[in-house]
Structure formats: structure tokens, C-alpha cells
Amino acid sequence: MKTLYTRIVVTMLVVIVFSSLLGFAIANIYYQVNLKPFNDEKVTKMAGEIQQFYEANDEVALDSYLTNVGNLGYELFVTDGKTESHYFGGEFRKKDLPAKTVQQVLDGQTYHGIDNFDTGLFITGFFDNDIENTIGVPIKTDGKTMALFLRQDPEQQFGELRIFFAMILVFTSLISIILVLISGRYIVRPIVKLTNATKKIRKGNYDVALEVKRKDEIGQLADSFTKMAGELEKSEAARQEFVANVSHELQSPLTSMQGFATLLSSQTLTAEEQTKYLAIMTEETTRLSTLTKQLLTLASLDQEAELRKQETFDIKAQWQQLLQMTEWSWRDKSLTIETSLEVVTYRGDAELMYQVWSNLLTNAIKFTPESGIIKVRLYENTREVVIEVTDTGIGIAIEALPNIFNRFYKANESRSREAGSSGLGLSICKKIIDLHGGTITATSKIDEGTTFTVKLPKN
């Protein structure tokens, strides 16, 4: 398997090669469209100036004059089309010139060989040392017309420049490859750290703070990974605490039931004691059953990312039904129920929302002393539905309020156990409200009472 470093290096090298080829192709197109006609025009102008100067100064020997021109960096060929032919300056690599081309120049026409020369698609045709890749003009000497063919000598005019550009190309390529190797390692190093950190997390070690000071996407990834490791550590701690709490909550009634079962198996108990112990075992069984049902409910809710069941229902009708179902319990404690319920329809999971109201009302009844008051208020505005449940119960300490929605949290362990609380009811309420996109909050004062406020966004 190829490493990420190898892939990055290979990718960068491919990009360099591809971009170089693409740049070379664009340069060739520019040469064919712009530079080639420009070069033809420039050499044509030079040939015309040579022609005009010599014809204006015909006392100068043609051979001597053209020799000097050749020394300036040009390749020249002069012929009468028959027997007399001379070369000056640099030497042509290809010397095959069609007779009709020579005759065309002798007839007084200018030969544009540079512009018409077939160089293919590559700019290297500019350096093709072919006698056809020239400019031809007629020139008169000693009473006769000669054909003069002229082109720049790239060896003299561009020799050092070609070496210079070749050196630039070689050094640029080498430096690019070295920088690719270094930058690839620089890019991959944080990934290697992330890989090692992942291996540590897999082994249960969450202390994987990554010292990556980069501000780019990889730096953001490393920062997110560090935060994720911290969240995983908290999640693992919460999981272990949850398992410990579940074990404790299950062990307590089981131990109690086992002890009373042992006592009941003895033959020394009176009928009154047997009745008493059986009643206690029944209570513990009920508490155990309630606990397992709540655990199953939480497990089911934890697997839900959104509501599966949605229907339109009347919240006021739910509260009226709930108050009737629980009438025996709050009348048994001589509690006063004050309600202010508007007719409010809402779209959501009616069964889950009924469970929320049931948990809130049951808690209020449990923790409100005899002859206390419980107030239930239901109303809506343009944005949300609001439900308030207020009691005059024992209250919750201010320092405990932030934790009351945590699983198995009990603000008062002894009084919660006496009331048969498992510490899961409010957690279930919050989970259900969260699934509906709402909020649940609590305000309280010790020995004065507690108010739970549920706000549900209107669809």
C-alpha cells in the first residue's frame, strides 16, 4: 500500500510535469500565432535593409559586405539560380532549396520562408537550421540579379541564452523536486501524529493532545481531533459512571429482596412479620420494574436522532386526563391542584409528551408535603408552547440545579430513595424535549418549591 507521503509527492510531481507540458503547449501556440509572424517580419525588414544598403553602395564588394553581415550573427545564401552560389556566416544544416523558390526571388518577389516554414506544433522549429527557414530578397550586383536568403544564426545570437534557459529549467526542476519532498513531509507529519493518536485512543488512552500550531485545514482537523478525544474521554467516564449507577440501583433492591426472602424462608416469623416483609418485597419489585422500564426507555431514546412518530394532539386534553389518572395520589396527600390550561394543539409524539407531563406531575406530588399546592399552566405565543409546573415542595439547592437532568442524579439521596426515585425521570424528560427541539429548565428554592418550564417550538 502506498503511503500518504508517497501519494502527495507523486501527485505534486505529476502536477509539475503536467503544468510544464501545458505551459510548453501554450508557449508553442503563442509562438505560432504571434512570434512566428513577428520574427518573419523582423528578418524581412533586415533583408530589405541589406538589399537597399548594398544597392545604394554598389562600389562595395558583395562578398565582403555579406561576410561582415554574417559575422553579425546571420546565415546567408546568395545564388544566381544556375552556377554561382555562396554561403556566408553560420552554416546551414539543411541546404536543399527548391529551384522554384530561387526563381521566385530572382523574379523580384520576397520569399517568406520563416512564416511559411512547417515547424510543426513545437517552438523548436524556430531553431531549425534549414535553408528553407529563411527570408529571400533579390539583390542586384554587377548588372545582374542574385537571390539573397537570410536568417538569424541561433548559435551565435541565442547560444548563451539557450544554455542559460536550460540551466534555469534544470535547476528549477531540481529545486521543485526537493521542495516537493520537503513540503510533502511537512503536510504528512500532522497526519502521522493523528494516526498515532488514533492508535492510543483505540487502546483507551485519551491523553492525546496534538501540538499542531498550523491554522490551515490540517490544523483545524488536529484541533477538532483533540476536542473529540476530550469528548470521548468524558463519554467513556460517563459510560463507566452510568454502568456503576445502574449496577448500584439494581443491586440495592435485589439485595433487599434476597434478605427478606431468606427471612421469609425461616419458620420463626409471625404472620404479621411475614405480611410486612412481603409488602416490602412487593415495593422493591415495583421499584425494580420501574427502573428497568426507564432504562429501556432511555436506551430507545438514545438511538433516536429524530422523531419517528408525529401527530397533532391536544396538550390540554392530555393534562386533564393525567390529573384524573393521578387524582387518588394527590388527594391522598390533600394537595391542591390549580390549573390554567389554554387549548393548545401541537404536532409531535403524543405518547412521549404524555410521559413528560406524567414525570413532572409525579415528581411534584412526591416532593410536595401534605396540604401543599401544585400549579399547572399551559399557554402559547406566536413562537412556542409553554408549560409550567410549580409546586410548594421541598425545593432543590441552587448548586444542584445544573445536574438534575443528569442520569441517576439525586439532589437528596435519602429523600429520593424514600420517594422511590431512580434519578432517571428528568433525564427522560429532557431527552424527549430535545427530540422535539424544545427546552426544559428549572428554578427552585429550598423549602419553598420548584418550577419546571417546558418550551416547545411551534411547527
C-alpha positions, 0 to 999 in steps of 0.5 A: 500500500502506498503511503500518504507521503508517497501519494502527495509527492507523486501527485505534486510531481505529476502536477509539475510535469503536467503544468510544464507540458501545458505551459510548453503547449501554450508557449508553442501556440503563442509562438505560432500565432504571434512570434512566428509572424513577428520574427518573419517580419523582423528578418524581412525588414533586415533583408530589405535593409541589406538589399537597399544598403548594398544597392545604394553602395554598389562600389562595395564588394558583395562578398565582403559586405555579406561576410561582415553581415554574417559575422553579425550573427546571420546565415546567408545564401546568395545564388544566381539560380544556375552556377554561382552560389555562396554561403556566408556566416553560420552554416546551414544544416539543411541546404536543399532549396527548391529551384522554384523558390530561387526563381521566385526571388530572382523574379523580384518577389520576397520569399517568406520562408520563416512564416511559411516554414512547417515547424510543426506544433513545437517552438523548436522549429524556430531553431531549425537550421534549414535553408528553407527557414529563411527570408529571400530578397533579390539583390542586384550586383554587377548588372545582374540579379542574385537571390539573397536568403537570410536568417538569424544564426541561433548559435551565435545570437541565442547560444548563451541564452539557450544554455542559460534557459536550460540551466534555469529549467534544470535547476528549477526542476531540481529545486521543485523536486526537493521542495516537493519532498520537503513540503510533502513531509511537512503536510504528512507529519500532522497526519502521522501524529493523528494516526498515532493518536488514533492508535492510543485512543483505540487502546483507551488512552485519551491523553492525546493532545496534538501540538499542531500550531498550523491554522490551515485545514490540517490544523483545524482537523488536529484541533477538532481531533483533540476536542473529540478525544476530550469528548470521548474521554468524558463519554467513556467516564460517563459510560463507566459512571452510568454502568456503576449507577445502574449496577448500584440501583439494581443491586440495592433492591435485589439485595433487599429482596434476597434478605427478606426472602431468606427471612421469609424462608425461616419458620420463626416469623409471625404472620404479621412479620411475614405480611410486612416483609412481603409488602416490602418485597412487593415495593422493591419489585415495583421499584425494580420494574420501574427502573428497568422500564426507564432504562429501556426507555432511555436506551430507545431514546438514545438511538433516536436522532429524530422523531419517528412518530408525529401527530397533532394532539391536544396538550390540554386534553392530555393534562386533564386526563393525567390529573384524573389518572393521578387524582387518588395520589394527590388527594391522598396527600390533600394537595391542591391542584390549580390549573390554567390550561389554554387549548393548545394543539401541537404536532409531535409524539403524543405518547412521549409528551404524555410521559413528560407531563406524567414525570413532572406531575409525579415528581411534584406530588412526591416532593410536595408535603401534605396540604401543599399546592401544585400549579399547572399552566399551559399557554402559547405565543406566536413562537412556542408552547409553554408549560409550567409546573410549580409546586410548594415542595421541598425545593432543590439547592441552587448548586444542584440545579445544573445536574438534575437532568443528569442520569441517576442524579439525586439532589437528596439521596435519602429523600429520593430513595424514600420517594422511590426515585431512580434519578432517571425521570428528568433525564427522560424528560429532557431527552424527549424535549430535545427530540422535539427541539424544545427546552426544559429548565428549572428554578427552585428554592429550598423549602419553598418549591420548584418550577419546571418550564417546558418550551416547545417550538411551534411547527 
